[in-house]
Amino acid sequence: MFKYIKNDLPASIVVFFVALPLCLGIALASGAPLFSGLIAGIIGGIVVGSLSGSQIGVSGPAAGLAAIVLTAIGTLGGYQNFLVAVVLGGIIQIIFGLLKAGVIAYYFPSSVIKGMLTGIGIIIILKQIPHFFGYDSDPEGDFAFFQVDGENTFSEIINSINFISPGATIIAVIALAILILWDRVLSKKAKIFQLIQGPLVAVVLGIVYFVITQDNPSWAISKEHLVSVPVPDSLESFAGLLSFPNFSAISNPEVWITAFTVALVASLETLLCVEATDKLDPEKRVTPTNRELLAQGVGNTFSGLVGGLPVTQVIVRSSANIQSGGKTKASAIIHGFFLLASVMLIPTLLNMIPLSVLAAILFIVGFKLAKPSLFKTMYDAGWKQFVPFVVTVVGIVFTDLLIGIGLGLGVGIVVILIKSYQNSHFLHIEDKSNGAHKIKMTLAEEVTFFNKGAILKELDRIPENSYLELDVRKTRYLDNDIVEILEDFSSKAKSRNIDIKLISERGEVENPPSYIEFFNLRPKKSA
């Protein structure tokens, strides 16, 4: 695991800086204690990272669960009651893993997964624009279109124009310039620039800027534009930041409903992220999905027991890890230890980091996920790839992650149905000699009820006085609905003087008296 520590250590630092504000922001958006987000980040890194089979995935509190958590805390009568649902949700996820439910991950179309990555990239950029200019009304980690502060993604950007913080903006611009220079030029010049990551330099510069300008009325960065980590003054006060589940609420049916909801949504988000990170992985490794569900289940159980939010594998952190050169799970685990050590040892220093600098780091992450060239690539791949891709992107930007994925998946299914309709058979005219049409129809390998419309349409088009060869030698599955269509057509064929030759692996039959009997299907009983 530590073979690539020279790659994983710098990557873990970048992931740490990306994860820190998101842990705090998601906790704030969820209506939970701030420290609960950090606990989830620590457990997501150390516990889930250790157990997971993913080499480059990073887990932590998920933005997609914020609305569920916010509602559940109110419904269940407090955060400690909600923690019981988190523990139970983790146990349910472990059961999912044992039942091998991870196979679901392999049924998401590639176009939808690429749309998910692009949509998240665009969302990251749009959501960070206000923070870049020092307008921090909406917490980090609120990725839904309709925000917890009452605004939406675009109205928030418009509002930020009236509340630009000069100090926050200038250091954000400098940080962004450093990040671009580091990525495009310096990292290719010498190894030292690969070991020391640009985001670390940008954060250190941001802290220095805050210290130097804090007494300047024009250029200082005020407290609300900085990271805000709880500062314990002793080991006892640190322990006091922890919350524990109230297991007396376990008999409440609402707790169990919330637990199943958390387990289902967290599992789905994790599986989606697994598919996405595997596509981003330069080495194209495949994550064992059932093991991932087990790891996430253990992580959520631990997180709930010590007061943390639910965790999932998170694409923002995972993509930051990949972009920063992370090679193995060591980077995810080390980032978890960085979170733990920082909140215990240097919380005051963390609270000097400008949010606008972290916004600049996330700009780079977002852009690499949503490169404009990908739109052209998907367009060139044809409408069957492009339409689900675009629908997923638009759905994520204007709703949220799961709804956007659902819309893209729905369109993908429609595309499959259309192609199934088109590809159920091949029809071509072989001979028109002697004034008679000789037509051959070859059925595909699998023909289901989805193909009824297409086959009915083609059979009705066959002119009178024709000779039809129906070839089913390649067909391995023929739905009962299709057999009934052929049975019905045989009577019409007689009245239209159409002769039929059925060609199968069992031989050739002229005008079979019963297709149902030929295919060994029982006729339907009369009512």
VEXDREN-2710 file (C-alpha; in Angstrom, 1 decimal):
% VEXDREN-2710
k/r/px/py/pz
1/MET/0.0/0.0/0.0
2/PHE/2.9/2.4/0.7
3/LYS/4.8/1.5/-2.4
4/TYR/3.7/4.8/-4.0
5/ILE/3.9/7.0/-0.9
6/LYS/5.7/9.7/-2.9
7/ASN/2.5/10.0/-5.0
8/ASP/0.0/9.3/-2.3
9/LEU/1.3/11.7/0.3
10/PRO/1.1/14.9/-1.8
11/ALA/-2.3/13.7/-3.1
12/SER/-3.6/13.2/0.4
13/ILE/-2.8/16.8/1.3
14/VAL/-4.8/18.1/-1.7
15/VAL/-7.7/15.8/-0.7
16/PHE/-7.5/17.0/2.9
17/PHE/-7.9/20.7/1.7
18/VAL/-10.8/19.7/-0.5
19/ALA/-12.5/17.6/2.2
20/LEU/-12.1/20.0/5.1
21/PRO/-14.6/22.7/3.9
22/LEU/-16.9/20.1/2.5
23/CYS/-17.1/18.2/5.8
24/LEU/-18.0/21.4/7.6
25/GLY/-20.3/22.8/4.9
26/ILE/-22.3/19.5/4.5
27/ALA/-22.8/19.4/8.3
28/LEU/-24.1/23.0/8.3
29/ALA/-26.4/22.2/5.3
30/SER/-27.6/19.1/7.1
31/GLY/-28.6/21.0/10.3
32/ALA/-26.1/18.8/12.2
33/PRO/-23.3/19.8/14.6
34/LEU/-20.2/21.0/12.7
35/PHE/-18.0/18.4/14.2
36/SER/-20.2/15.6/12.9
37/GLY/-19.0/16.4/9.4
38/LEU/-15.4/16.2/10.4
39/ILE/-16.0/12.8/12.2
40/ALA/-17.6/11.5/9.0
41/GLY/-14.6/12.6/7.0
42/ILE/-12.1/11.0/9.5
43/ILE/-14.0/7.7/9.5
44/GLY/-14.5/7.8/5.7
45/GLY/-10.8/8.2/5.3
46/ILE/-9.4/5.9/7.9
47/VAL/-12.0/3.2/8.4
48/VAL/-13.7/3.0/5.0
49/GLY/-10.4/3.6/3.2
50/SER/-8.7/0.7/5.1
51/LEU/-11.6/-1.8/4.3
52/SER/-12.4/-0.6/0.8
53/GLY/-11.2/-2.4/-2.3
54/SER/-11.0/0.9/-4.2
55/GLN/-7.5/2.2/-4.7
56/ILE/-8.4/5.7/-5.5
57/GLY/-11.9/6.3/-4.1
58/VAL/-12.3/8.6/-1.1
59/SER/-15.2/8.5/1.3
60/GLY/-16.8/11.1/3.6
61/PRO/-20.1/12.9/4.3
62/ALA/-22.1/13.3/1.1
63/ALA/-23.9/16.4/-0.2
64/GLY/-26.7/14.1/-1.6
65/LEU/-27.7/13.1/1.9
66/ALA/-27.9/16.6/3.4
67/ALA/-31.6/17.1/2.7
68/ILE/-32.5/13.7/4.1
69/VAL/-30.4/14.3/7.2
70/LEU/-31.9/17.8/7.7
71/THR/-35.5/16.4/7.5
72/ALA/-34.8/13.3/9.6
73/ILE/-33.3/15.3/12.5
74/GLY/-36.5/17.2/12.8
75/THR/-38.8/14.2/12.3
76/LEU/-36.9/12.0/14.8
77/GLY/-36.7/14.6/17.5
78/GLY/-33.1/15.4/17.6
79/TYR/-29.6/14.5/16.3
80/GLN/-28.9/11.7/18.8
81/ASN/-32.1/9.9/17.7
82/PHE/-30.9/10.3/14.1
83/LEU/-27.6/8.7/14.9
84/VAL/-29.5/5.5/15.7
85/ALA/-30.7/5.5/12.1
86/VAL/-27.2/6.0/10.8
87/VAL/-26.0/2.9/12.8
88/LEU/-28.9/0.8/11.6
89/GLY/-28.3/2.1/8.0
90/GLY/-24.7/0.9/8.2
91/ILE/-25.8/-2.5/9.3
92/ILE/-28.3/-2.7/6.4
93/GLN/-25.5/-1.7/4.0
94/ILE/-23.4/-4.6/5.4
95/ILE/-26.4/-6.9/4.6
96/PHE/-26.5/-5.4/1.1
97/GLY/-22.9/-6.3/0.6
98/LEU/-23.4/-9.9/1.9
99/LEU/-26.3/-10.2/-0.5
100/LYS/-24.0/-9.1/-3.3
101/ALA/-26.2/-6.1/-4.2
102/GLY/-23.2/-4.3/-5.6
103/VAL/-23.9/-5.8/-9.0
104/ILE/-26.3/-2.9/-9.5
105/ALA/-23.2/-0.7/-10.3
106/TYR/-22.6/-2.5/-13.6
107/TYR/-26.0/-1.5/-15.0
108/PHE/-25.5/2.2/-15.4
109/PRO/-24.7/3.2/-19.0
110/SER/-21.3/4.8/-19.7
111/SER/-23.0/7.9/-21.1
112/VAL/-24.8/8.5/-17.9
113/ILE/-21.7/8.0/-15.7
114/LYS/-19.8/10.5/-18.0
115/GLY/-22.7/12.9/-17.7
116/MET/-22.6/12.5/-13.9
117/LEU/-18.9/13.4/-13.8
118/THR/-19.4/16.4/-16.1
119/GLY/-22.5/17.6/-14.3
120/ILE/-20.7/17.5/-10.9
121/GLY/-17.8/19.3/-12.5
122/ILE/-20.1/22.1/-13.7
123/ILE/-21.9/22.2/-10.3
124/ILE/-18.5/22.5/-8.4
125/ILE/-17.6/25.5/-10.6
126/LEU/-21.0/27.2/-10.3
127/LYS/-21.2/26.7/-6.6
128/GLN/-17.7/28.0/-5.9
129/ILE/-18.1/31.2/-7.8
130/PRO/-19.7/33.0/-4.8
131/HIS/-17.1/31.7/-2.4
132/PHE/-14.3/32.7/-4.8
133/PHE/-15.5/36.3/-4.5
134/GLY/-16.0/36.1/-0.7
135/TYR/-19.8/35.6/-0.6
136/ASP/-20.4/32.7/1.7
137/SER/-24.1/32.9/2.4
138/ASP/-24.7/29.3/1.3
139/PRO/-22.5/26.6/3.0
140/GLU/-19.9/24.6/1.2
141/GLY/-21.2/21.2/0.1
142/ASP/-24.7/22.4/-0.8
143/PHE/-24.8/21.0/-4.4
144/ALA/-28.6/21.1/-4.9
145/PHE/-30.0/23.6/-7.4
146/PHE/-32.4/25.0/-4.7
147/GLN/-30.2/25.9/-1.8
148/VAL/-30.6/25.8/1.9
149/ASP/-30.2/29.6/2.1
150/GLY/-33.4/30.1/-0.1
151/GLU/-31.5/30.9/-3.3
152/ASN/-30.7/28.7/-6.3
153/THR/-27.4/28.2/-8.0
154/PHE/-27.7/31.1/-10.4
155/SER/-29.4/33.6/-8.1
156/GLU/-26.6/33.0/-5.6
157/ILE/-24.0/33.9/-8.3
158/ILE/-25.9/37.1/-9.2
159/ASN/-26.2/38.1/-5.5
160/SER/-22.5/37.6/-5.0
161/ILE/-21.8/40.5/-7.4
162/ASN/-23.2/42.9/-4.7
163/PHE/-21.2/41.4/-1.9
164/ILE/-17.7/41.0/-3.3
165/SER/-14.9/40.9/-0.7
166/PRO/-11.8/42.6/-2.1
167/GLY/-9.4/40.7/0.2
168/ALA/-11.0/37.3/-0.4
169/THR/-11.1/37.9/-4.2
170/ILE/-7.5/39.1/-4.6
171/ILE/-6.1/36.1/-2.8
172/ALA/-8.4/33.7/-4.7
173/VAL/-7.1/35.2/-8.0
174/ILE/-3.5/34.8/-6.9
175/ALA/-4.2/31.2/-5.7
176/LEU/-5.9/30.3/-9.0
177/ALA/-2.9/31.7/-11.0
178/ILE/-0.5/29.6/-8.8
179/LEU/-2.6/26.5/-9.3
180/ILE/-2.7/26.9/-13.1
181/LEU/1.0/27.7/-13.3
182/TRP/1.8/24.7/-11.1
183/ASP/-0.3/22.4/-13.1
184/ARG/0.6/23.5/-16.6
185/VAL/4.3/24.6/-16.2
186/LEU/6.1/24.0/-13.0
187/SER/5.1/20.4/-12.4
188/LYS/6.7/19.5/-15.7
189/LYS/10.0/21.3/-14.9
190/ALA/11.3/19.6/-11.7
191/LYS/10.3/16.8/-9.3
192/ILE/10.2/19.2/-6.4
193/PHE/7.1/20.7/-7.9
194/GLN/5.5/17.3/-8.1
195/LEU/6.2/16.5/-4.5
196/ILE/5.0/19.9/-3.2
197/GLN/1.5/20.3/-4.6
198/GLY/0.2/23.6/-5.8
199/PRO/-2.9/23.5/-3.5
200/LEU/-0.6/23.4/-0.5
201/VAL/1.3/26.4/-1.7
202/ALA/-2.0/28.3/-2.4
203/VAL/-3.3/27.5/1.1
204/VAL/-0.1/28.6/2.9
205/LEU/-0.1/31.8/0.8
206/GLY/-3.7/32.3/1.9
207/ILE/-2.9/32.0/5.5
208/VAL/0.1/34.4/5.2
209/TYR/-2.1/36.9/3.4
210/PHE/-4.7/36.7/6.2
211/VAL/-2.1/37.3/8.9
212/ILE/-0.5/40.2/7.1
213/THR/-3.7/42.0/6.2
214/GLN/-5.9/41.3/9.2
215/ASP/-5.5/44.9/10.5
216/ASN/-6.1/46.5/7.1
217/PRO/-9.7/47.7/6.9
218/SER/-9.7/47.5/3.0
219/TRP/-8.0/44.2/2.3
220/ALA/-8.5/42.1/5.4
221/ILE/-10.5/38.9/5.2
222/SER/-13.3/38.8/7.8
223/LYS/-13.9/35.8/10.0
224/GLU/-17.1/34.7/8.1
225/HIS/-14.9/34.2/5.0
226/LEU/-12.5/31.7/6.7
227/VAL/-12.7/28.0/7.5
228/SER/-14.5/27.5/10.8
229/VAL/-13.4/24.4/12.7
230/PRO/-14.5/23.9/16.4
231/VAL/-11.5/24.7/18.7
232/PRO/-11.3/22.4/21.7
233/ASP/-9.1/23.8/24.5
234/SER/-8.5/20.4/26.2
235/LEU/-8.9/16.7/25.6
236/GLU/-12.1/16.8/27.7
237/SER/-13.6/19.6/25.5
238/PHE/-12.6/17.6/22.4
239/ALA/-14.5/14.6/23.8
240/GLY/-17.4/16.9/24.5
241/LEU/-17.7/17.6/20.8
242/LEU/-18.8/13.9/20.2
243/SER/-22.4/12.9/20.2
244/PHE/-23.8/9.4/20.9
245/PRO/-26.9/7.6/19.6
246/ASN/-30.0/7.4/21.8
247/PHE/-30.8/3.7/21.4
248/SER/-34.0/4.1/23.3
249/ALA/-35.4/5.4/20.0
250/ILE/-34.7/2.2/18.2
251/SER/-38.4/1.1/18.6
252/ASN/-39.6/4.2/16.7
253/PRO/-40.7/3.0/13.2
254/GLU/-39.6/6.4/11.8
255/VAL/-36.0/5.6/12.8
256/TRP/-36.1/2.3/10.8
257/ILE/-37.6/4.1/7.8
258/THR/-34.8/6.7/7.9
259/ALA/-32.3/3.9/8.3
260/PHE/-33.4/2.2/5.1
261/THR/-33.5/5.5/3.3
262/VAL/-30.0/6.3/4.4
263/ALA/-28.8/2.8/3.4
264/LEU/-30.4/2.9/0.0
265/VAL/-29.3/6.4/-1.0
266/ALA/-25.8/6.0/0.5
267/SER/-25.4/2.7/-1.3
268/LEU/-26.6/4.1/-4.6
269/GLU/-24.3/7.2/-4.4
270/THR/-21.4/5.0/-3.5
271/LEU/-22.0/2.6/-6.4
272/LEU/-22.3/5.5/-8.8
273/CYS/-19.1/7.0/-7.5
274/VAL/-17.3/3.7/-7.8
275/GLU/-18.3/3.4/-11.5
276/ALA/-17.2/7.0/-12.1
277/THR/-13.8/6.7/-10.3
278/ASP/-13.0/3.5/-12.0
279/LYS/-13.5/5.3/-15.3
280/LEU/-11.2/8.1/-14.1
281/ASP/-8.5/5.8/-12.8
282/PRO/-5.5/6.0/-15.2
283/GLU/-4.7/2.3/-14.4
284/LYS/-8.4/1.2/-15.1
285/ARG/-8.6/-0.9/-12.0
286/VAL/-12.0/-2.4/-11.1
287/THR/-13.4/-1.9/-7.6
288/PRO/-15.1/-4.9/-6.0
289/THR/-18.6/-3.4/-5.4
290/ASN/-19.8/-5.8/-2.8
291/ARG/-16.7/-5.2/-0.7
292/GLU/-17.3/-1.5/-1.1
293/LEU/-20.8/-1.8/0.3
294/LEU/-19.4/-3.8/3.3
295/ALA/-16.8/-1.1/3.9
296/GLN/-19.3/1.7/3.7
297/GLY/-21.6/-0.2/6.0
298/VAL/-18.9/-0.6/8.6
299/GLY/-18.0/3.0/8.2
300/ASN/-21.6/4.2/8.7
301/THR/-22.0/2.0/11.8
302/PHE/-18.8/3.5/13.3
303/SER/-19.8/7.0/12.3
304/GLY/-23.2/6.8/13.9
305/LEU/-21.7/5.4/17.1
306/VAL/-19.5/8.4/17.6
307/GLY/-21.7/11.2/16.3
308/GLY/-20.8/11.4/12.6
309/LEU/-22.9/12.0/9.5
310/PRO/-23.6/9.2/7.1
311/VAL/-20.7/8.5/4.7
312/THR/-20.5/7.5/1.0
313/GLN/-17.7/7.4/-1.5
314/VAL/-17.6/11.0/-2.9
315/ILE/-16.7/11.9/-6.4
316/VAL/-15.3/15.4/-5.6
317/ARG/-12.7/14.0/-3.2
318/SER/-12.0/10.9/-5.3
319/SER/-11.5/13.0/-8.5
320/ALA/-9.2/15.4/-6.6
321/ASN/-7.2/12.4/-5.4
322/ILE/-6.8/11.0/-9.0
323/GLN/-6.0/14.5/-10.4
324/SER/-3.3/14.9/-7.8
325/GLY/-1.6/11.7/-8.6
326/GLY/-2.9/9.3/-5.9
327/LYS/-2.1/5.7/-6.7
328/THR/-3.3/3.6/-3.8
329/LYS/-5.7/3.7/-0.9
330/ALA/-2.9/5.1/1.3
331/SER/-3.9/8.6/0.1
332/ALA/-7.5/8.2/1.3
333/ILE/-6.3/6.8/4.7
334/ILE/-3.6/9.5/5.2
335/HIS/-6.1/12.3/4.4
336/GLY/-8.3/10.9/7.2
337/PHE/-5.4/11.0/9.7
338/PHE/-4.7/14.6/8.5
339/LEU/-8.2/15.6/9.3
340/LEU/-8.0/13.9/12.8
341/ALA/-4.6/15.5/13.6
342/SER/-5.5/18.9/12.3
343/VAL/-8.7/19.3/14.4
344/MET/-6.9/18.1/17.5
345/LEU/-3.6/19.9/17.1
346/ILE/-3.9/22.9/14.8
347/PRO/-7.6/24.0/14.6
348/THR/-6.6/27.7/15.1
349/LEU/-4.3/27.5/12.1
350/LEU/-7.1/25.9/10.0
351/ASN/-9.4/28.8/10.9
352/MET/-7.0/31.1/9.1
353/ILE/-7.6/29.5/5.7
354/PRO/-9.7/31.7/3.4
355/LEU/-12.6/29.9/1.8
356/SER/-11.9/31.7/-1.4
357/VAL/-8.5/29.9/-1.7
358/LEU/-10.3/26.6/-1.3
359/ALA/-12.8/27.7/-4.0
360/ALA/-9.9/28.2/-6.4
361/ILE/-8.7/24.7/-5.7
362/LEU/-12.1/23.3/-6.4
363/PHE/-12.3/25.3/-9.6
364/ILE/-9.4/23.2/-11.0
365/VAL/-11.1/20.0/-9.8
366/GLY/-14.4/21.0/-11.5
367/PHE/-12.8/22.0/-14.7
368/LYS/-10.9/18.7/-15.1
369/LEU/-14.2/16.9/-14.6
370/ALA/-16.1/19.0/-17.1
371/LYS/-13.7/19.6/-19.9
372/PRO/-15.5/21.2/-22.9
373/SER/-13.8/18.7/-25.2
374/LEU/-15.8/15.9/-23.7
375/PHE/-19.0/17.4/-25.1
376/LYS/-17.6/17.2/-28.6
377/THR/-16.4/13.6/-28.0
378/MET/-19.9/12.6/-26.8
379/TYR/-21.5/14.4/-29.7
380/ASP/-19.3/12.6/-32.2
381/ALA/-20.2/9.3/-30.6
382/GLY/-23.8/9.7/-31.9
383/TRP/-27.2/10.6/-30.5
384/LYS/-27.5/7.4/-28.5
385/GLN/-24.6/8.5/-26.3
386/PHE/-25.0/12.2/-26.5
387/VAL/-28.7/12.5/-25.4
388/PRO/-28.5/10.6/-22.1
389/PHE/-25.2/12.4/-21.4
390/VAL/-26.7/15.9/-21.9
391/VAL/-29.9/15.0/-20.0
392/THR/-27.8/13.8/-17.0
393/VAL/-25.7/16.9/-17.0
394/VAL/-28.7/19.2/-17.2
395/GLY/-30.6/17.2/-14.6
396/ILE/-27.7/17.4/-12.1
397/VAL/-27.2/21.1/-12.6
398/PHE/-30.9/22.0/-12.3
399/THR/-32.0/19.4/-9.6
400/ASP/-29.5/17.3/-7.7
401/LEU/-27.2/14.3/-8.2
402/LEU/-29.7/11.4/-7.8
403/ILE/-32.5/13.1/-9.8
404/GLY/-30.1/13.9/-12.6
405/ILE/-28.8/10.4/-12.7
406/GLY/-32.4/9.1/-12.7
407/LEU/-33.3/11.3/-15.7
408/GLY/-30.3/10.2/-17.6
409/LEU/-30.9/6.6/-16.8
410/GLY/-34.6/7.0/-17.9
411/VAL/-33.5/8.4/-21.3
412/GLY/-30.9/5.7/-21.6
413/ILE/-33.6/3.0/-21.1
414/VAL/-35.7/4.7/-23.8
415/VAL/-32.8/4.7/-26.2
416/ILE/-32.3/0.9/-25.5
417/LEU/-36.0/0.3/-26.2
418/ILE/-35.8/2.2/-29.5
419/LYS/-32.7/0.3/-30.5
420/SER/-34.4/-3.0/-29.4
421/TYR/-37.4/-2.0/-31.5
422/GLN/-35.1/-1.4/-34.5
423/ASN/-32.9/-4.4/-34.1
424/SER/-35.4/-7.2/-33.4
425/HIS/-35.1/-8.5/-37.0
426/PHE/-33.6/-8.1/-40.4
427/LEU/-35.8/-7.9/-43.4
428/HIS/-34.7/-7.9/-47.0
429/ILE/-36.2/-8.8/-50.4
430/GLU/-34.2/-11.6/-52.0
431/ASP/-36.1/-12.2/-55.2
432/LYS/-38.9/-10.6/-57.2
433/SER/-38.9/-13.1/-60.1
434/ASN/-42.2/-14.3/-61.7
435/GLY/-44.1/-11.4/-60.2
436/ALA/-43.9/-12.8/-56.7
437/HIS/-42.1/-11.2/-53.7
438/LYS/-39.6/-13.5/-52.0
439/ILE/-38.9/-12.1/-48.6
440/LYS/-36.6/-13.3/-45.9
441/MET/-36.9/-12.1/-42.3
442/THR/-34.1/-13.2/-39.9
443/LEU/-34.9/-12.7/-36.2
444/ALA/-32.2/-11.5/-33.8
445/GLU/-30.6/-13.6/-31.0
446/GLU/-33.1/-12.3/-28.4
447/VAL/-36.6/-11.1/-29.3
448/THR/-38.9/-9.8/-26.5
449/PHE/-42.2/-8.1/-26.2
450/PHE/-40.3/-4.8/-26.7
451/ASN/-40.0/-5.9/-30.4
452/LYS/-43.7/-6.5/-30.9
453/GLY/-44.4/-3.2/-32.6
454/ALA/-41.6/-3.5/-35.1
455/ILE/-42.3/-7.0/-36.1
456/LEU/-46.1/-6.4/-36.4
457/LYS/-45.3/-3.4/-38.6
458/GLU/-43.1/-5.3/-41.0
459/LEU/-45.5/-8.3/-41.2
460/ASP/-48.3/-6.0/-42.1
461/ARG/-46.2/-4.5/-44.9
462/ILE/-45.7/-7.8/-46.6
463/PRO/-47.7/-7.7/-49.9
464/GLU/-50.2/-10.3/-51.1
465/ASN/-48.9/-13.2/-53.1
466/SER/-45.5/-13.2/-51.3
467/TYR/-43.2/-15.9/-50.1
468/LEU/-41.8/-15.4/-46.6
469/GLU/-38.8/-17.2/-45.2
470/LEU/-38.7/-16.8/-41.4
471/ASP/-35.2/-17.7/-40.1
472/VAL/-35.0/-18.3/-36.4
473/ARG/-31.7/-20.3/-36.4
474/LYS/-29.8/-17.5/-34.5
475/THR/-32.6/-16.9/-32.1
476/ARG/-31.9/-18.1/-28.5
477/TYR/-34.9/-16.5/-26.8
478/LEU/-38.3/-15.9/-28.4
479/ASP/-40.9/-14.2/-26.2
480/ASN/-44.3/-15.8/-26.0
481/ASP/-45.8/-12.5/-27.2
482/ILE/-43.8/-12.8/-30.5
483/VAL/-44.9/-16.4/-31.0
484/GLU/-48.6/-15.3/-30.6
485/ILE/-48.0/-12.6/-33.2
486/LEU/-46.7/-15.2/-35.6
487/GLU/-49.7/-17.5/-34.8
488/ASP/-52.1/-14.6/-35.6
489/PHE/-50.2/-13.7/-38.7
490/SER/-50.5/-17.3/-40.1
491/SER/-54.3/-16.9/-40.5
492/LYS/-53.9/-13.5/-42.1
493/ALA/-51.2/-15.0/-44.4
494/LYS/-53.7/-17.6/-45.8
495/SER/-56.2/-14.9/-46.7
496/ARG/-53.5/-12.8/-48.4
497/ASN/-52.0/-15.8/-50.2
498/ILE/-48.7/-15.5/-48.4
499/ASP/-46.7/-18.7/-48.0
500/ILE/-44.4/-19.1/-45.0
501/LYS/-41.3/-21.2/-44.7
502/LEU/-40.1/-21.5/-41.1
503/ILE/-36.3/-22.2/-40.9
504/SER/-35.0/-23.4/-37.6
505/GLU/-32.2/-25.5/-36.2
506/ARG/-34.7/-28.4/-36.2
507/GLY/-35.2/-28.1/-39.9
508/GLU/-37.6/-26.3/-42.3
509/VAL/-41.4/-26.3/-42.2
510/GLU/-43.7/-25.0/-44.9
511/ASN/-46.8/-23.1/-43.5
512/PRO/-46.6/-24.6/-40.0
513/PRO/-50.1/-25.3/-38.7
514/SER/-49.3/-24.0/-35.2
515/TYR/-46.3/-21.8/-34.1
516/ILE/-47.3/-22.3/-30.5
517/GLU/-46.9/-26.1/-30.8
518/PHE/-43.7/-25.7/-32.9
519/PHE/-42.0/-23.7/-30.2
520/ASN/-43.4/-26.0/-27.5
521/LEU/-45.5/-23.4/-25.8
522/ARG/-48.8/-24.1/-24.2
523/PRO/-51.8/-22.4/-25.8
524/LYS/-53.7/-20.0/-23.6
525/LYS/-56.9/-21.5/-22.0
526/SER/-60.1/-19.9/-23.2
527/ALA/-61.9/-17.8/-20.6
END
